[in-house]
Amino acid sequence: MAYVYLLCCCGGLRRARRELSKRGAIVILTLHRVLDDEANENSHSLPGIVIRERTFRKLVEYVVEHCDPVHLGDAGPGKRSSKLRVVITFDDGWRDNYSSALPIARSFGLPFTVFICPGLVGQSNPFWPEQVSALLKMDAASPAKIEDVIEDLKRRSAGERDAYLQSLCKVSNRITNAASEFDQLLSWQEIREMRAAGVQFGSHTQTHQILTTIPQNLAASELSQSKKAIESELGEPCTTFAYPNGNCSSESRQWVAAAGYKQAVTTRKGAWTTECDPLSLPRLNVSEGNVTGLFGQFSPMMFEYTTCWWAWRAALNSKAGQSANRSFDSGDESDGPEEVSSPTGLDIVKIHGA
């Protein structure tokens, strides 16, 4: 916090925003969930994908006043502007995008895009991270331990994750709550209502498979089925895609291109500039923890640091040839897959204190 305050006082944050605008850059933000206090208390989603409803309202108000919010599908870099252009995106298609995010966004005229998994539409507690989190919470695992386990599992194949989850259920002698009212996804009816209200939709694969962990034939099926389902339900082309977990490689990029998508977003930090590959666009993750200050309220200073500062830093690196148009084998800031030990039964025993 002290470092961010120093950047603000010396004009670093203002300079970052100004330089991005001069370059015609666009900052794409990644959000997932917008929760009220009750849902936030009872959800099994990790803190890194959650923002409180009241914080989101302040964030939207700030973006509309100080930035130029644009739709992903309608935007393109290279145009200088007095205000920094910002794109808002939501991954996964959680129901609170409809119940919480939409009313706030509409009240301020904020456009946004949601990336959905048609094979999971309308389901409750559909994603394995929430299921793992729920089970580990039952046995008093610490938040840090839960995040470590989930990050480890993201690097594994779907089969390995399923085996781990089954073992965890067996050790716990419990099953996950398949009817959680706080962890539900959008229904097709809600998606259609949101589309009628101006929200754009893109694909997030059919069932949220991490493309870098599955074979080509399964990836091709996930990409094509999702695209066809969205086009059938909404009656319009689906040309935008978000890599689950942000994991993108040169191979998975080729699969996305072959499926007919024209734009694809990762979770790599950076700004969307004319040098960017349209099928590997950078985004910056926004959550409660990185846009609030010491007292838990929305902080414009923290928002500028989380978005403009990091986007500008990455753009400078790209301009210097350090990161432009390279392949990304994992999400966030890592440059490739990390070698880690397999989540074995021994890990489960340690978690549960047996």
NORSULLIN-V907665 format. One record per residue. RES is the residue in one letter. D_FIRST is the distance of its C-alpha to the first C-alpha in Angstrom with 2 decimals. Layout:
res:RES d_first:D_FIRST
res:RES d_first:D_FIRST
//
This chain:
res:M d_first:0.00
res:A d_first:3.80
res:Y d_first:5.40
res:V d_first:5.12
res:Y d_first:6.17
res:L d_first:8.63
res:L d_first:9.89
res:C d_first:10.56
res:C d_first:12.30
res:C d_first:14.35
res:G d_first:15.46
res:G d_first:14.30
res:L d_first:13.46
res:R d_first:16.77
res:R d_first:18.61
res:A d_first:17.66
res:R d_first:19.00
res:R d_first:22.00
res:E d_first:22.97
res:L d_first:22.89
res:S d_first:25.11
res:K d_first:27.43
res:R d_first:27.95
res:G d_first:28.80
res:A d_first:26.17
res:I d_first:25.42
res:V d_first:22.21
res:I d_first:23.23
res:L d_first:21.00
res:T d_first:21.81
res:L d_first:21.88
res:H d_first:24.15
res:R d_first:24.35
res:V d_first:23.88
res:L d_first:24.64
res:D d_first:25.51
res:D d_first:24.78
res:E d_first:28.07
res:A d_first:27.76
res:N d_first:24.21
res:E d_first:25.56
res:N d_first:28.59
res:S d_first:27.61
res:H d_first:27.54
res:S d_first:25.21
res:L d_first:22.11
res:P d_first:18.74
res:G d_first:17.90
res:I d_first:20.70
res:V d_first:20.28
res:I d_first:18.88
res:R d_first:20.11
res:E d_first:22.83
res:R d_first:21.33
res:T d_first:18.03
res:F d_first:20.28
res:R d_first:22.32
res:K d_first:19.55
res:L d_first:18.44
res:V d_first:22.12
res:E d_first:22.66
res:Y d_first:19.90
res:V d_first:21.26
res:V d_first:24.79
res:E d_first:24.16
res:H d_first:22.09
res:C d_first:23.26
res:D d_first:26.65
res:P d_first:26.74
res:V d_first:29.59
res:H d_first:31.38
res:L d_first:30.99
res:G d_first:34.76
res:D d_first:35.34
res:A d_first:32.73
res:G d_first:33.02
res:P d_first:31.02
res:G d_first:32.38
res:K d_first:32.78
res:R d_first:30.97
res:S d_first:29.66
res:S d_first:28.13
res:K d_first:25.61
res:L d_first:23.72
res:R d_first:25.62
res:V d_first:23.85
res:V d_first:25.58
res:I d_first:24.71
res:T d_first:26.09
res:F d_first:26.48
res:D d_first:27.69
res:D d_first:30.28
res:G d_first:31.80
res:W d_first:30.72
res:R d_first:32.73
res:D d_first:29.76
res:N d_first:29.53
res:Y d_first:32.79
res:S d_first:32.39
res:S d_first:28.82
res:A d_first:27.48
res:L d_first:30.80
res:P d_first:31.49
res:I d_first:28.09
res:A d_first:28.37
res:R d_first:31.97
res:S d_first:31.27
res:F d_first:29.11
res:G d_first:31.24
res:L d_first:28.59
res:P d_first:30.23
res:F d_first:29.08
res:T d_first:30.55
res:V d_first:30.97
res:F d_first:31.99
res:I d_first:34.42
res:C d_first:36.56
res:P d_first:40.07
res:G d_first:41.35
res:L d_first:38.88
res:V d_first:39.11
res:G d_first:39.66
res:Q d_first:38.93
res:S d_first:37.04
res:N d_first:34.68
res:P d_first:35.66
res:F d_first:33.00
res:W d_first:33.13
res:P d_first:29.37
res:E d_first:29.78
res:Q d_first:33.08
res:V d_first:31.72
res:S d_first:28.81
res:A d_first:31.36
res:L d_first:33.62
res:L d_first:31.07
res:K d_first:29.73
res:M d_first:33.35
res:D d_first:33.35
res:A d_first:30.08
res:A d_first:28.22
res:S d_first:24.53
res:P d_first:22.05
res:A d_first:20.99
res:K d_first:24.71
res:I d_first:25.43
res:E d_first:22.85
res:D d_first:24.28
res:V d_first:27.79
res:I d_first:27.15
res:E d_first:25.51
res:D d_first:28.52
res:L d_first:30.94
res:K d_first:29.61
res:R d_first:31.09
res:R d_first:34.44
res:S d_first:37.41
res:A d_first:38.19
res:G d_first:40.99
res:E d_first:38.83
res:R d_first:36.34
res:D d_first:39.30
res:A d_first:40.84
res:Y d_first:37.69
res:L d_first:37.38
res:Q d_first:41.08
res:S d_first:40.79
res:L d_first:37.89
res:C d_first:40.03
res:K d_first:42.94
res:V d_first:41.10
res:S d_first:39.61
res:N d_first:42.98
res:R d_first:41.23
res:I d_first:40.70
res:T d_first:37.74
res:N d_first:37.99
res:A d_first:39.36
res:A d_first:39.37
res:S d_first:35.83
res:E d_first:35.54
res:F d_first:31.76
res:D d_first:31.64
res:Q d_first:34.22
res:L d_first:34.56
res:L d_first:36.00
res:S d_first:39.79
res:W d_first:41.79
res:Q d_first:42.71
res:E d_first:39.10
res:I d_first:38.42
res:R d_first:41.44
res:E d_first:40.37
res:M d_first:36.95
res:R d_first:38.70
res:A d_first:41.00
res:A d_first:38.01
res:G d_first:36.82
res:V d_first:34.41
res:Q d_first:35.01
res:F d_first:35.41
res:G d_first:35.25
res:S d_first:36.03
res:H d_first:33.88
res:T d_first:37.01
res:Q d_first:39.62
res:T d_first:38.16
res:H d_first:34.64
res:Q d_first:35.90
res:I d_first:33.58
res:L d_first:35.78
res:T d_first:35.08
res:T d_first:36.49
res:I d_first:39.74
res:P d_first:42.99
res:Q d_first:43.88
res:N d_first:46.46
res:L d_first:44.11
res:A d_first:41.38
res:A d_first:44.00
res:S d_first:45.07
res:E d_first:41.56
res:L d_first:40.92
res:S d_first:44.33
res:Q d_first:44.71
res:S d_first:41.39
res:K d_first:42.22
res:K d_first:45.72
res:A d_first:44.68
res:I d_first:42.19
res:E d_first:44.76
res:S d_first:47.45
res:E d_first:45.54
res:L d_first:44.13
res:G d_first:47.02
res:E d_first:45.05
res:P d_first:43.85
res:C d_first:40.72
res:T d_first:39.32
res:T d_first:35.56
res:F d_first:34.11
res:A d_first:30.86
res:Y d_first:30.91
res:P d_first:30.28
res:N d_first:27.14
res:G d_first:26.85
res:N d_first:29.27
res:C d_first:31.33
res:S d_first:33.84
res:S d_first:36.56
res:E d_first:39.06
res:S d_first:37.30
res:R d_first:36.74
res:Q d_first:40.51
res:W d_first:41.16
res:V d_first:39.02
res:A d_first:40.89
res:A d_first:44.22
res:A d_first:43.51
res:G d_first:43.34
res:Y d_first:39.67
res:K d_first:38.65
res:Q d_first:34.84
res:A d_first:32.59
res:V d_first:28.82
res:T d_first:26.81
res:T d_first:23.23
res:R d_first:22.65
res:K d_first:19.69
res:G d_first:21.06
res:A d_first:22.80
res:W d_first:26.39
res:T d_first:28.43
res:T d_first:32.16
res:E d_first:31.84
res:C d_first:30.65
res:D d_first:33.13
res:P d_first:33.74
res:L d_first:34.07
res:S d_first:30.74
res:L d_first:28.27
res:P d_first:24.51
res:R d_first:22.15
res:L d_first:18.48
res:N d_first:17.85
res:V d_first:16.42
res:S d_first:15.93
res:E d_first:14.69
res:G d_first:11.72
res:N d_first:10.27
res:V d_first:11.12
res:T d_first:10.28
res:G d_first:7.96
res:L d_first:8.14
res:F d_first:11.86
res:G d_first:12.67
res:Q d_first:13.71
res:F d_first:13.57
res:S d_first:10.97
res:P d_first:12.61
res:M d_first:9.62
res:M d_first:8.22
res:F d_first:11.94
res:E d_first:12.55
res:Y d_first:10.08
res:T d_first:11.58
res:T d_first:14.99
res:C d_first:15.92
res:W d_first:13.82
res:W d_first:14.86
res:A d_first:18.29
res:W d_first:18.84
res:R d_first:17.95
res:A d_first:20.39
res:A d_first:22.91
res:L d_first:22.98
res:N d_first:23.72
res:S d_first:26.33
res:K d_first:27.93
res:A d_first:28.25
res:G d_first:30.07
res:Q d_first:27.65
res:S d_first:27.09
res:A d_first:29.45
res:N d_first:31.76
res:R d_first:31.37
res:S d_first:31.99
res:F d_first:29.36
res:D d_first:30.54
res:S d_first:27.57
res:G d_first:24.74
res:D d_first:21.07
res:E d_first:20.51
res:S d_first:23.39
res:D d_first:26.47
res:G d_first:29.10
res:P d_first:30.19
res:E d_first:29.28
res:E d_first:32.12
res:V d_first:31.58
res:S d_first:34.04
res:S d_first:35.76
res:P d_first:34.83
res:T d_first:37.97
res:G d_first:39.59
res:L d_first:38.40
res:D d_first:34.78
res:I d_first:35.83
res:V d_first:37.58
res:K d_first:34.53
res:I d_first:32.40
res:H d_first:35.04
res:G d_first:35.75
res:A d_first:39.39
//
